[in-house]
Amino acid sequence: MKVLRVFALILITANLALADDPFAESNILLSAAVQHHAPSSAAPATLAQLQEMAMRSDPEIRIAVRRLSVAQSRVPGAGARDDPTFMYRDWGMPLKKPWDLNQAQNMFMYSQTLPGPGKRGLRSEIAGKEVDVTRAEFEAVQRDVSARVSRAFYDLLRNNDELRIHDQQVIIARQALETARVKYTVGRVPQQDVLKAQVALTRLVEHLNSLAEDGDLASATLNSLIGRDPSEPLEVLGQYSLPASLPSLAEMEKVALDNRPELTAFSKAIEQSETRTKLAQKGYTPDYTISAGYMLTPTGSTYRNNYMAEFGLSLPWLNRRKHDAEINEAQALTLEQRAEYDNQRALVFLQIQEALVKARTAYRNLSLYRDTLRPQAEATFKATVTAYKNDRTDFLNLLDSQNMTLEVESSYFKNAAELESRLADLERAVGAPISRDDGARETSPEVSDDIE
């Protein structure tokens, strides 16, 4: 990773710094703390654009589309008749003249088997239900990919916000270091303040390494979901669209019953099994075979040209064991599908409950940071900066205040991204979007740049 190589180079250079310059290593660390990735040439993409790209290019969605196409292609042939048959029979050919066709009866027969009334329609209906099941599974894949895109998008958006906070803290560290240099020169602060500055700068470098790793992982995930190479550059642009309030559990369960694709798939599977039962019961309806033909009799016959007609039907009543077993199997499959639906519904309700609990926790934490901790941290930091400028506090308190501000700001955006991720999970659990506010997302407070 570029940041790790830069940091290693910084450490080697620091060891070669002049021993009589206590600020040499601090200056080197300060340079490392501002090492970002090279600016990306990629145009920023919004969440809506990324989700649209994922719907077109995600590998899992493309597989699901192919499965749906396969199911749809089976429908036209499901209710089709069996192929007709043609038969030629050479009957009565003399062994002494096997080539003399005029001495034999030559028969040409065309036959067609017709399934019992209603069977073809039921077979087409079963194939149509299979399409409905596959389409619901396709929608489930779309929902899952959309939720994963949302989570990765907000992870990357949060990473960008934390990088911006990091840059602000580097500005503060640079000005604090310059102030400490001036005070150290005139003997107003001890050398231990310089060492404390180096510790703070090292933590900023460590923080940058962590942010670089998180950003690379989120970018790789997003690229994979939209069907691109994971290493391609990617920039995002968006806001945290947070809801004014979260819906109740009863509301979410009601929405899920109507919109969750997995439940729809099992409902259609139940209907398909019920249709299979009807088709199995139709097994006692006989199938018919109709044949018509032409026969040419031997030379000398009174009537050489003749026609033939045949009619046959199956006798399913004589094979009750087979048809009863088919009916029992179809009925058992229906009961199994109903049990699967009940189990899936229970799992969906559990997923909704878990997602809602996590979303409420993230919502409360975000409100705590937004309304209480951020203002307190900002006020504390400003007061500490003023006190340090007037020699009423030491450098350690200034560093502690800076670290606390960095931690609070980072935690705020982590909770904002966490809430967005939980809302994506909740939308995935119910199978429908959740209404949100359209207000602009909050940004980190501007930092003072006049530490002198």
C-alpha positions in Angstrom: 0.0 0.0 0.0 1.3 3.4 -1.0 0.7 4.9 2.5 2.7 2.2 4.2 5.6 2.6 1.8 5.6 6.4 2.5 5.4 5.8 6.2 8.4 3.5 6.1 10.4 6.0 4.1 9.4 8.7 6.7 10.7 6.6 9.5 14.1 6.0 7.7 14.4 9.7 7.0 13.5 10.5 10.6 16.4 8.4 11.9 18.8 10.5 9.7 17.5 13.8 11.0 19.9 16.1 12.8 20.1 15.3 16.5 20.2 18.9 17.4 16.9 19.7 15.8 14.1 18.4 18.1 11.5 19.3 15.5 13.0 17.4 12.6 11.1 14.2 13.2 7.9 16.1 13.9 8.2 17.8 10.5 8.7 14.5 8.8 5.7 12.9 10.6 3.6 16.0 9.6 4.5 15.4 6.0 3.5 11.7 6.3 0.2 12.7 7.9 -0.9 14.6 4.8 0.0 11.8 2.3 -3.2 10.9 0.5 -3.8 8.8 -2.5 -3.3 10.4 -5.9 -6.3 12.3 -7.1 -8.7 10.1 -9.0 -9.7 10.9 -12.6 -13.0 9.1 -12.1 -16.1 11.2 -12.0 -18.0 11.0 -8.7 -21.0 8.6 -8.7 -24.1 8.9 -6.7 -25.8 6.1 -4.9 -28.6 6.0 -7.5 -26.1 5.8 -10.3 -24.2 3.0 -8.7 -27.3 1.0 -8.0 -28.4 1.4 -11.6 -25.0 0.2 -12.8 -25.2 -2.8 -10.4 -28.6 -3.7 -11.8 -27.1 -3.9 -15.3 -23.7 -5.3 -14.6 -23.6 -7.2 -11.3 -22.6 -10.8 -12.0 -25.2 -12.3 -9.6 -28.0 -10.3 -11.2 -26.8 -11.3 -14.7 -27.0 -15.0 -13.6 -30.5 -14.4 -12.2 -31.6 -12.8 -15.5 -30.4 -15.9 -17.4 -32.3 -18.2 -15.0 -35.5 -16.1 -15.6 -35.0 -16.4 -19.3 -34.6 -20.2 -19.1 -37.9 -20.4 -17.1 -39.7 -18.2 -19.6 -38.4 -20.3 -22.5 -40.1 -23.4 -21.1 -43.6 -22.0 -21.1 -44.5 -22.4 -24.8 -43.5 -26.0 -24.9 -45.1 -27.0 -21.5 -48.6 -27.3 -22.9 -47.7 -28.5 -26.4 -49.0 -31.8 -27.8 -46.7 -34.8 -28.2 -45.0 -35.2 -31.6 -47.2 -37.0 -34.2 -45.9 -40.3 -35.6 -45.7 -41.7 -39.1 -45.5 -45.5 -39.7 -45.0 -47.6 -42.8 -45.8 -51.3 -42.7 -45.0 -53.8 -45.4 -47.2 -56.8 -44.6 -47.5 -60.1 -46.3 -44.3 -59.8 -48.4 -43.5 -63.3 -50.0 -40.1 -64.6 -49.0 -39.3 -65.8 -52.5 -39.8 -62.3 -53.9 -39.0 -59.8 -51.1 -38.6 -57.1 -53.7 -42.1 -57.5 -55.2 -44.1 -54.8 -53.4 -47.1 -55.5 -55.5 -47.5 -58.9 -53.7 -47.7 -57.3 -50.2 -50.0 -55.0 -48.3 -48.3 -51.6 -48.0 -49.7 -49.5 -45.1 -49.0 -45.8 -44.3 -50.2 -44.6 -40.9 -50.3 -41.1 -39.3 -51.0 -41.0 -35.5 -51.4 -38.3 -32.9 -51.7 -38.8 -29.1 -54.0 -36.3 -27.4 -53.8 -35.7 -23.6 -56.9 -35.8 -21.6 -59.0 -32.6 -21.3 -57.4 -29.9 -19.1 -53.9 -31.5 -18.9 -52.2 -29.2 -21.3 -53.6 -26.1 -19.6 -52.4 -27.3 -16.2 -48.9 -28.0 -17.6 -48.7 -24.5 -19.0 -49.9 -23.1 -15.7 -47.2 -25.0 -13.8 -44.6 -23.6 -16.2 -46.0 -20.1 -15.7 -45.8 -20.5 -11.9 -42.2 -21.5 -12.3 -41.6 -18.2 -14.1 -43.3 -16.4 -11.2 -41.1 -18.2 -8.7 -37.9 -17.4 -10.7 -38.9 -13.8 -11.1 -39.4 -13.4 -7.4 -36.0 -15.0 -6.8 -34.6 -12.5 -9.3 -36.1 -9.6 -7.4 -34.6 -11.0 -4.2 -31.2 -10.9 -5.8 -31.8 -7.4 -6.9 -32.8 -6.3 -3.4 -29.7 -8.1 -1.9 -27.3 -6.4 -4.3 -29.0 -3.0 -3.8 -28.5 -3.3 0.0 -24.9 -4.3 -0.4 -24.3 -1.4 -2.8 -25.8 1.0 -0.2 -23.7 -0.3 2.6 -20.5 -0.1 0.6 -21.4 3.4 -0.7 -21.9 4.8 2.8 -18.8 3.1 4.0 -16.9 5.0 1.2 -18.8 8.2 1.9 -17.9 7.9 5.6 -14.3 7.3 4.7 -14.2 10.5 2.6 -15.7 12.5 5.6 -13.1 11.0 7.9 -10.3 12.0 5.5 -11.7 15.5 5.6 -11.6 15.5 9.3 -8.1 14.1 9.3 -7.0 17.0 7.0 -8.5 19.5 9.5 -6.6 17.8 12.3 -3.4 18.0 10.4 -3.9 21.7 9.9 -4.3 22.0 13.7 -1.3 19.8 14.4 0.9 21.9 12.0 -0.1 25.1 13.7 0.3 23.6 17.2 3.7 22.3 16.2 4.7 25.8 15.0 3.4 27.3 18.2 5.4 24.8 20.2 8.5 25.5 18.2 8.3 29.2 19.0 7.7 28.6 22.7 10.5 26.0 22.8 12.9 28.5 21.2 12.2 31.2 23.9 12.2 28.6 26.6 8.5 28.7 27.5 7.9 25.0 27.0 10.1 22.0 27.8 11.3 19.5 25.3 8.8 16.9 26.4 6.1 19.0 24.6 8.0 18.4 21.4 8.0 14.6 22.1 4.2 14.8 22.8 3.8 16.5 19.5 5.6 13.7 17.8 3.3 11.1 19.5 0.3 13.0 18.3 1.6 13.2 14.7 2.4 9.5 14.7 -1.2 8.8 15.7 -2.4 10.9 12.8 -0.2 8.9 10.4 -1.6 5.7 11.9 -5.1 7.1 11.5 -4.4 7.8 7.8 -3.2 4.3 7.2 -6.4 2.9 8.7 -8.5 5.2 6.5 -6.6 4.2 3.4 -7.3 0.6 4.1 -11.0 1.1 4.8 -11.4 3.2 1.6 -9.6 0.7 -0.6 -11.8 -2.1 0.7 -15.1 -0.2 0.3 -14.0 0.9 -3.2 -13.1 -2.7 -4.2 -16.5 -3.9 -2.9 -18.4 -1.3 -4.9 -16.4 -2.0 -8.1 -17.1 -5.7 -7.8 -20.9 -5.0 -7.3 -21.1 -2.9 -10.4 -19.2 -5.4 -12.5 -15.8 -3.6 -12.7 -12.3 -4.5 -11.8 -11.9 -4.1 -8.0 -8.8 -2.0 -8.5 -10.4 0.7 -10.7 -10.6 4.2 -9.2 -13.9 5.1 -7.8 -15.3 8.3 -6.2 -18.7 8.8 -4.6 -20.9 11.8 -4.1 -23.9 11.8 -1.8 -25.6 12.7 1.5 -26.8 10.9 4.5 -30.6 10.8 3.9 -31.6 10.0 7.5 -35.3 9.5 8.4 -37.1 11.7 10.9 -38.3 8.6 12.7 -38.2 4.9 12.3 -41.4 2.9 11.5 -42.9 0.4 13.9 -42.4 -3.3 13.9 -46.0 -4.0 13.0 -45.8 -1.6 10.0 -42.6 -3.3 8.7 -44.1 -6.8 9.1 -47.2 -5.8 7.1 -45.0 -4.3 4.3 -42.9 -7.4 4.2 -45.9 -9.7 3.7 -46.7 -7.8 0.5 -43.2 -6.9 -0.8 -40.6 -9.4 0.4 -39.5 -11.4 -2.7 -38.7 -14.6 -0.8 -42.2 -14.7 0.6 -43.6 -14.1 -2.9 -41.5 -16.9 -4.3 -42.8 -19.4 -1.7 -46.4 -18.2 -2.3 -46.0 -18.9 -6.0 -44.4 -22.2 -5.2 -47.4 -23.2 -3.2 -49.7 -22.2 -6.1 -47.5 -24.3 -8.4 -47.7 -27.3 -6.0 -51.5 -27.0 -5.9 -51.6 -27.0 -9.7 -49.3 -30.1 -9.7 -51.9 -31.8 -7.5 -54.7 -30.9 -9.9 -52.5 -32.3 -12.8 -51.8 -35.5 -10.8 -55.6 -35.9 -10.2 -56.1 -35.5 -13.9 -54.0 -38.7 -14.3 -57.3 -40.6 -14.0 -58.5 -38.9 -17.2 -57.5 -41.1 -20.1 -55.3 -40.0 -23.0 -56.4 -40.6 -26.6 -54.6 -41.8 -29.7 -56.1 -41.1 -33.1 -54.6 -42.7 -36.3 -55.5 -42.6 -40.0 -53.8 -44.4 -42.8 -53.7 -45.6 -46.4 -53.2 -49.3 -47.5 -52.3 -50.6 -50.9 -53.3 -54.3 -51.3 -51.6 -56.8 -53.6 -52.2 -56.9 -57.4 -55.4 -58.7 -58.2 -57.3 -57.6 -55.1 -60.9 -56.4 -55.7 -60.1 -53.1 -54.0 -56.4 -52.2 -54.0 -56.8 -48.8 -52.5 -58.1 -48.7 -48.9 -58.0 -46.4 -45.9 -57.6 -47.2 -42.2 -58.7 -45.4 -39.0 -57.8 -46.2 -35.4 -58.8 -44.9 -32.1 -57.2 -45.8 -28.7 -57.3 -44.6 -25.2 -55.3 -45.3 -22.0 -56.9 -47.1 -19.1 -55.5 -45.3 -16.0 -58.1 -47.0 -13.7 -56.1 -50.2 -14.1 -53.0 -48.5 -12.7 -54.3 -46.9 -9.6 -51.1 -47.5 -7.5 -49.1 -45.2 -9.9 -51.7 -42.4 -10.0 -52.5 -42.5 -6.3 -48.8 -42.2 -5.6 -48.5 -39.2 -7.9 -51.4 -37.5 -6.2 -50.0 -38.2 -2.7 -46.6 -36.9 -3.7 -48.1 -33.7 -5.1 -50.2 -33.1 -1.9 -47.1 -33.8 0.3 -45.1 -31.3 -1.8 -47.9 -28.7 -1.2 -47.8 -29.2 2.5 -44.0 -28.9 2.5 -44.2 -25.6 0.6 -46.6 -24.3 3.1 -44.3 -25.2 5.9 -41.4 -23.6 4.0 -43.5 -20.4 3.7 -44.3 -20.3 7.4 -40.6 -20.8 8.2 -39.5 -18.1 5.8 -42.1 -15.7 7.2 -40.7 -16.3 10.7 -37.2 -15.7 9.4 -38.3 -12.5 7.7 -39.9 -11.2 10.9 -36.8 -12.1 12.8 -34.6 -10.2 10.3 -36.9 -7.2 10.5 -36.7 -7.3 14.3 -32.9 -7.5 14.3 -32.5 -4.8 11.6 -35.0 -2.5 13.4 -33.3 -2.9 16.8 -29.9 -2.2 15.2 -31.3 0.8 13.3 -32.8 2.3 16.5 -29.6 1.9 18.3 -27.6 3.6 15.5 -30.3 6.3 15.4 -30.0 7.0 19.1 -26.2 7.0 19.0 -26.2 9.4 16.0 -28.6 11.7 17.8 -26.3 11.6 20.9 -23.3 12.6 18.8 -25.1 15.2 16.8 -26.9 16.9 19.6 -24.5 16.5 22.5 -21.0 15.1 22.0 -20.1 17.0 18.8 -21.0 20.5 20.3 -19.3 19.5 23.6 -16.1 18.4 21.9 -16.0 21.5 19.7 -16.5 23.8 22.6 -13.9 22.0 24.7 -11.3 22.1 21.8 -11.8 25.8 21.2 -11.5 26.5 24.9 -8.3 24.5 25.1 -6.8 26.2 22.1 -7.5 29.6 23.7 -6.0 28.5 27.0 -2.9 27.1 25.2 -2.4 30.4 23.3 -2.5 32.2 26.6 -0.2 29.8 28.5 -3.0 28.6 30.8 -2.6 24.9 29.8 0.1 22.6 28.6 0.6 21.0 25.2 -0.6 17.6 26.5 -4.1 19.0 27.2 -4.2 20.5 23.7 -3.3 17.1 22.2 -5.8 15.3 24.3 -8.5 17.8 23.2 -7.5 17.4 19.6 -7.6 13.6 19.8 -11.0 13.7 21.5 -12.3 16.0 18.7 -11.0 13.6 16.1 -12.5 10.6 17.8 -15.9 12.3 18.3 -16.1 13.5 14.7 -15.0 10.1 13.4 -17.5 8.3 15.6 -20.3 10.7 14.4 -19.7 9.8 10.7 -19.3 6.1 11.6 -22.7 6.2 13.3 -24.2 8.0 10.3 -22.9 5.4 8.0 -23.9 2.7 10.4 -27.5 4.0 10.5 -27.6 4.1 6.7 -26.3 0.5 6.6 -29.0 -0.6 9.1 -31.6 1.2 7.1 -30.4 -0.7 4.0 -30.7 -4.0 6.0 -34.2 -3.0 7.1 -35.2 -2.2 3.5 -33.8 -5.6 2.5 -35.7 -7.3 5.2 -39.1 -5.7 4.3 -38.5 -5.7 0.5 -39.4 -2.1 0.1 -37.8 1.4 0.6 -38.2 3.4 3.7 -39.1 7.1 3.4 -36.4 9.5 4.5 -35.8 13.2 4.9 -34.3 15.2 2.1 -32.3 17.5 4.3 -28.6 18.0 3.6 -26.2 15.8 5.5 -24.3 17.5 8.3 -20.6 18.2 8.0 -17.9 18.4 10.5 -17.5 21.8 12.1 -14.9 24.2 10.8 -11.7 24.2 12.9 -9.9 27.2 14.1 -6.7 27.9 12.1 -5.2 30.7 14.2 -3.2 28.8 16.8 -0.3 31.1 17.5 
